[in-house]
């Protein structure tokens, strides 16, 4: 395809050449060459337009995924706020950083749509921020998991303490009942 276009372009450039007998090449041939050049130009424009739409669709799809991830993070945040968390400060810091990254992602994505010639640079920045966001989400999930493990250990400790106290209380009651029983037997 490209070679054909190059060949046709060369013919168009050569259309002004004068023939061997000194007379210009026929007007029909010139017309055909100019139409061919116009057809090539139109094909290139269509190809550029097609690529432009592909880029727009890719950017739009990526923005959709980012928005879905943002919604899911908001849900996770609400669930975290409902729990008392010993790592609340760290979680808050991570959450703020995730929000900051999300705020940075949005203008970067819009910049890709508005400035297609700067698409490559903006996409690299978006990818870096997505990577950072993924790392932050991973860290958040690790912190949440660690927090849950710590709370479960604490609950188990409290449960053991309660069991110990109940057992001790039962033993004391039994001793007291035995003493009372002996006292009742001696009184009789």
Buried (B, 14 or more C-beta within 10 A) or exposed (E): EEEEBEEBBEBBEEBEEEEEEEEEBEEEEBEBBEEBBEEBEEEEEEEEEEEEEEBBEEBEEBBEEBBEBBEEBBEBBEEBEEEEBEBBEBBBEBBEBBBBBBEBBBEBBEBBBEEBEEBEEBBEBBEEBBEBBEEBBEBBEEBBEEBEEEBEEEEEEEEEEEEEEEEEEEEEEEEEEEEEEEEEEEEE
